[in-house]
Amino acid sequence: MLWSGWGDPARAAELPEPVRRLLGDLLGVRAPDTPAATLGEVRLPGPALPAPVTAELEEVVGAGHVRRDHETRVRHTRGKSTPDLLRLRAGDGSDAPDAVVLPGSHDEVLAVLRICAAHRVAVVPFGGGTSVVGGLAADRRGFAGVVALDVTRLNRLVSVDAESMVAELEPGLRAPQAEELLAGHGFTLGHFPQSFEYATLGGFAAARSSGQASAGYGRFDDMVVGMTVATPRGTLELGRAPKSAAGPDLRQVILGSEGAFGVITSLRLRVRRIPAERLYEGWRFPSFAQGTAALRRLAQDGPVPTVLRLSDETETMVGLARPDELGDVAPDAGCLVVAGYEGEPGEARARRDGAAAVLAGLGGVCLGTDPGESWARGRYSAPYLRDSLLAAGATVETLETAGFWSALPGLYDAVRGSLQGSLGSPLVMCHVSHVYGTGASLYFTVVTAQSADPLGQWEAAKKAANEAIVAAGGTISHHHGVGRDHRDAHAAEIGELGVEILRAIKDRLDPEGVLNPGALVAPAGD
């Protein structure tokens, strides 16, 4: 992956001219005066890891799997949020780990954690590096050093139980690798988030990821039936059956814990048969409110499409729902719904026909297959667009939340209002991309001209949005996680007692506090 941006550098592209004009005319965006730093210009702190610790780590994983070179440290610095990239583009690598350790087995992970706990070295579990909530920058205070524990050598398909439709896979597999391995057995996970091309299975579990086909396949945490977890105190083996009444489900303690409680070394996942047919189409609704009502009807009464998403008026107008065709501005486009159906031909078509009758009956106009297929082609392109906008001098970032259907309109207005109030006159776009019988998510994209202090500019906007989400009754994150960016708002969401419970779990599993310090829950006294 590009060290200072997203994905394959060969796929980066300049913005279309209509978009450049739109940015300049509406937002006052101008090209930055200072070019971005090169890889060699990124300033890193001197390695702080004591030599005896390095030697112990090398003895466990092999000298070639403890790396301290400049490029490896830069590539394991932070994640892929806009603030992360702005800092790297400015040459700031102050959060770089002292070393990157690549264990090759569960036992090696255990040994690394024990060494680091004994010497008070902070450990940041690292998969695809796609965190966008500050989840990969350890708090160094009180530690002898920081290592990134890269799980990419843990990359096997361990077993497939075709009768139970359960597969065991290791956490370092990137999603495309996992899909390729499972396809050899006729199966798929059906998990296709925007980060699909680069994120790992371990990251999906650690952050409670949700894919773009979640309406049909469920969230990633719905797929986890078991896991093996390494902690500084030992091993957790979780999940003996599909469901259990044997006390609280400890899998839920690890899911979403972002490496603060342990390192996932194996996942047992529910799989589905590869669909024989995939059908995508587009629908137009006159307003976001009418489109939202239609999505609610399908989510509650069915038939439920595999993919179901609704763009608001602004996102539809700009064309962000069809990123491969960005620039074809449509001022009277209404609101675009993308609906997709996957399964056996007869079953997929029957669901499409049933959903089409509901959508048409609620005021939708079918636009045919072109909009849906365009979305499917460009479904992983938006992060590349973000990089192009940054290079052009725009601050652009995303944030997401979720709420019950009755609260969704107020939540939508509150977040939009907070962003407009803190940024002046930004371009604020939104879509609903994950639906449930009881509610849905809202995913916002914000574009504004960079100020003289773009980091401070976004931090103020993010703080205002977090406060608006909490006040409006939404969750601080539907699928991006907590990290450091959402930690204070998350504490407000779960309350003081909830924070004490999380801290108690961490103290028991990680008594020295070396696992991803500062993520998810603040240390006592902060």
N, C-alpha and C positions, 0 to 999 in steps of 0.2 A: 504494500500500500504506500501511496505517496506520503512522505514523512510530514509534510506541512499542509496536507489537505486530505481529500478523500480518494481512495481507490486507485485505479490504473491511470498513471499520468497521461497515457496515450489517449484517454477518453476525455480529457479536459478540453473544453472548447470556449472560445470567446462568445460573449453574449450577442444574440442577434441585434441588428441595428434598431428595429422597433423597440426592443426592450431598453436599449441604451437611451433612446430618445425619451421613453416613458420615465425612466429613472431620473434623467436630467430635468425634464420639464415638470414632473410632479413632485419630486423629492429633493431636487438640487444636488444629486449625486455627481461628484467629480472624481476623476482618477487621483489616487493618492500621490503625494509628492515624493515619498520615499519608497524605493523598491524593497520587496520582501528579502529577508536574509537568505543566504544560501545555507545548505547543510553544514558546511565547514565554518560558517560564521556564527552558528548558534553557540552561545556562551553557557558552559556547564560548570557546576561547582567541582572543586577538586574531590576525587574519590575519598570517602571517609571510612570505608569498610576496613576494619583492622586486618592486617595480614594473616594472623592466625585463624580468623573466621573464614577468610577466603580459602585458606588451605584446607580447612575442614569441609567446606562446601565442595571443593574440587575432589576431595577424596570420596565423597558420596556420589556425585553425578558425573565425575570425569572433568579433567581440566578444560577440555574443549567445550564444555557446557556451562562454564562460568565465564561470562563475557563482559569486558570492561572497556571496549573500544568506543570511540566517540559516536560513530553512527548507530551502533546498537543501543547505546544509552539514549540518544536523541529519539530513536524510534519507539522507545518505551517510556517517553515523557508525556504524561497526561493522556487525554483521550482526543475526541474529535468534536468537541463543542466549539462554538465560535470564539469564546474567550480562550480556550486552549490553543486554537489556531492563530488567533491574533498575537498571543504571546510568542509562539514559535516563529511566526513571520517577522516579529520584531527582534528575533535573536535571543529570546529569553528562555533558557533551558534550566532555570534554577530548581525545578522540581524533578530533575532527572535522577533516576536511581544510581547508586554507586556501582552496582553490578546487576546483570541479568542472569538468572539461574534457570536452567532448563532441565528439570528432572524427567526421567523416562518411565517411572512407575509409581504406584501408590506408595510403596515402601520408601522410595527416594523422596517423595513429597513429605512424608512423615519425618524422615531424618532431617530434611532441610528446615522444617518448622521447629524441630527440637533444638537444632543448632542455633537458629535465630532467636528463639525464646531464651536460651541459656545465655546468650551474649547481648540481649536486648537490641536486636536488629529488626527494624520494621520490614514487613513483607507485604508487597502489593501483588495479589494474584492477577495475572495478565493473560487474556485470551486473544481476541482480535483487536483489542485496543479501540473499540468503537463507542465507549462511554461518552455521553453528551451531558453528564450532570456532575462533572468533577469527581468521578469515582476512581481515578487512577493517580492521584497525587497525594502521597502520604504526608502526614504531619510528622516532621522530623524531631520535634521537641522531645528531649529525654531519651533519644535513641542513639546507638553507636553508629548507625548507618541505615541505609535503605536498599533493599533488593527487590527487583521485579521477578516474581516467580512465573515464568512463561510456561504455559501448559501445552504448547503446540506439539511436543513430542508424544503426548498422550493422545494418539490419533487413530485408534483402532476401532473397527466394528468387532466387538468381542463375541457376540452371539445373536442369533435370531430364533425366537420361539414362535414359529409360524402358527401353531395351534392357538396360542394365547394372543398372537399379534403384539408381541413385546420384543423389542430389540435392546441389547445392551451396547452402549457406545461410550467412548472415552471423551472427555470434555474439550480436548484440544482440536477436535474435528471442526473445520469450518463447515457452515451449512451446505455449500455445494458439494463438498467431499462426502458429507453424510448422506445426502440425497443420492449421489452416484453409487455409494456402497449399498444402500438400501434398495435401490432400483434393481440391483442384481438379484434380489430376492422377490421382486414384484411389489415392493412397499415404498411408501413415502411418509414423511412426518407431516407434510402439509403446512409447514411453518415457513412463511415467506415475508419477513419484515423488510423494511427498506434497507436494513444493514445486512441482508441475506448474503451478499457476495463475500463479506469479510468477517462477520461475527462468528463466534464459536458456540458450540452447544453448551459448554459450561457457562459462558456469558449469558446465554438465553435464560438458563435456570437461575443464575445468581441475581439477575435483574428483573425476573418475571416478565420476560418479553411477550409481546403479542404480535402475531403476524397479520399480514394484510388479508389473509383468508380466514381470519379468526371466527367469522360468523359460521363457517362450515366445519373447521377443524378444531376450534377452540384455541385458547391461549397455550403458551408453552408449559406453564405450570399445570395445566390440565393434563398434559401428556406424560408428566413424570409420575411413574408408579413406584420407583425405587431409586436409591442412590447410595454411593459410598463416599464418605467425606473424611478427609484427613484434618485433624486439629492438633494443636500443640499438646493436648492431653491424650491423644490416641485416635482411634478409628470409630466412626459412626456408620453402622449398616442400617439403612432405613428402607422400609417398604417390603412387607411379606405377602401382601395380597392386594387386589384392586381397591378394596375399601376395608376399613377395620373400625371396630368400636373399642379397641384396646387403648383407651385414653386419648389425649390430644395427639394429633398427627405431627410428629416431629419433622416430617419432610417439610412442613410449612414453616418451620423455624429456619431452615437453610434456604429455601426458595425465597429470593428477594433479599438475602442477607449480604450480597455484594462482597463476598470474601472477608467480611468482618468476623465471622464465626468459624470458618473453616474453608478448606479448598476441596471442591468437588472433584473426585478422581474417576468416577464412573456414574453413568446415568442409565437407568432402565426406563425405556420410553414406549408408550403406546404408539403403534404405527397403523397406517391405513393402506389399503390396496391402491395402487396407482390408478387414477381415474382414466377411463377409456375415452372420455370426451371432456373438453373444456369450452364453454361458451361464454362470451363476454358481450355486453351491449350497454348502450347509454340511454338515459332518460333525461328529459328536461322538466323541471318544475318552476313555476313562476317565482317562488320565494323560498328562502331557507326554512321558514316556518312550515310551509306546506310540504316541502321535501322531508323535513324532520318527522312530521306526522305520518308520512307514508312509510318511512323506515321503522318507526315505532310499531305501526300496524303489522308489518311483516315480521318484526322481531317477536311480537307477542302472539300473533295468530297464525303466522306462516303463510305460505311456504317460505323458508328462510334460504336465501341464496348463499353460496359459499363465500363470495366476496360481495360486500355491500358498503358503499361509501357515498357520501353526499358532500359536494363542495358548495360553499356559500357564494353569494353573488360576486364578491371580489375575486375569489380564487378562480371561479369559472370565467370571469371576464379576462383575467390575465392569462389564463390557460395553464395554470400550474397543475391542474388535474391531468393534463396531457403534456408532460414536460418535453417530449420529443418534438412537439409542435409549438413550443413557447414562442410568443411573438405574434401569433395570429389572434390579436385582440378582438374580442367580441363584446361590445358594450351592452347589447341587449340579450345576452345568452341565458339569462335566468340562473338557475342552479342545476348543475350537472350531477346526476346519479350514475354511478358505475355499478352494474350488477353482474356477477359472474356465477356460473353453475358448473360444478365438476362432479363426475360420477359416471355410472353406466349410461349409455346413450338414451335409453328410454326414460330412466329416472331423472337425469339432468334436464332433459327437454320438458318433462312433465312439471318439474319444479319451475322452470323458466316460464312456461305457459301460465301456471297458477299465479306466480309472482307478477307477471305482466298484467294479468287481469286486475290484481289489486292496485298496482301502480297507475294503470290507466283510469281505474275507477276513482282514484283520489286526485286526478288532475294532471297526471304525468303524460308526457308526449314521448313516444319511443323515437329515438334518433338512429336506430339500427345498430349494427355491430361495430362501425368504425370508431366511435368514441371509446368503447370498451376495449377494443383491440389496441388502440393507440395507448390507452392507459397501461395495458398489460406489457406492451413493448417498452414503455418508459418507466416502469414501476420502481426501478432502482436508480433513476437518473437524478433525482432531486438533490442529493448531496453534492454531485458535481456542479449543479447550478449554483449552490451555495458558495462554492469555491470561486466560481466565475464572478459572482456578485461581490465577494470580498475583494477580489483583485481589481474590480472596477471602482471601488471606493464606497461600497454600500456596507452597512452593518446588517446582517441577515441572520436570524436565528429562529429556532422552533421551540415551542413548549406545548405541553399537553396536559389534560386533566380528564376527569370523568365525573358524571353525576347521574342522579335519577332523572327520568324523563320529565317529571314535574319541575325539577330545578334547572333543567338544561337551558331554557331561554335566559333566565337571570344570570346563570354562570357565563354564558356566551357574552352577554352585554357587559358584565362586570370585568371580564378579562380584556375585552376590546377597549373598554373605557379606560382601564388602568394603563394599557400600552399607549393609547393616544394621549392620555394626560401626561405621561412621563417622557414621551418622545416627540411631542408636538404634533406633526402630521405624517405619521408613518403609513405605509401600506400594510394593513393587517388582513390576513386571509385565514380562513378556517375550513376544516372539513370534519365530518363525522366519519370515522373509519372502523369502529368496532361497536357492535350493537348487541344488546342483551334484552331479555324480556323486561327488565326493570330500569334500564338506562343505557347510556352510550358514552363514548369518549368524544372530546373536542380536541382537535390538533391544530394549533395556530402556527402560522408562518408570518414573521414580521420583517419588513424591509424598511430601512431608513438611511439617510445620508450619514456617513461617519462623521462624528465630531472630532475635535482635537484630541479627545480622550475617549476612544471607542470602548475601551474596557469599562471605564467608569460609567459611560453612557448606557451600556447594556446592563451592568450590575444594578443601576438605579431602576431600570425598566423591569428587570427580572424580580427585584424585591417588591415592586408595586404589584406585579402580576401574581406573585406568590401570596401576598396579603389579600388580594382580591379573591383568589381561589378559595383560601381558607374561609374568608368572610361569607362567600356565597355558597358554602357547603359542599364544594367539590373536593376531590382527592388531589393531593399535590402531584401525584404522578399516576398515570394509568399503565405505562409500559417502559418509561425511560429509567425509572429507579430513583433513588434518593441521593446517593453520592454525598458530596459536600454542599452542592448548590441548593439542595432541597432540605438539608438537615434541620434547620431551624423551623421551617414551615411544617415539616413532618412531625417535629416535636409538638407543635401547636395542634396538629391534627389528632395525634394519639393521646395527648395529655401527659402530665408529669408522671403519673403512675405507669403509663405505657412505656415511657422512656426508661423508667427504673427497671421494668421487666426486661427490656432489651439489654440494658447495661448488665443486669445480673446474669443473663445467658452468656454474654461475652466474657464476663469475669470468670465464669465456670469453665468455658471451653478454651479461653485464651487469657489465662491469669496475668501474663506479662503485658498484654495489650499490644502485641506486635502485629496482629493481622489488620492490614489496611487501616491504620489509626487515623481517626478523623472522619471516616466514611460511616454513613448510616446513623451512628449515635456518637455524640460528643463525649470525650472522656469526662469522668466525674470532676467537678470543679470548674469546667469551662463554662 
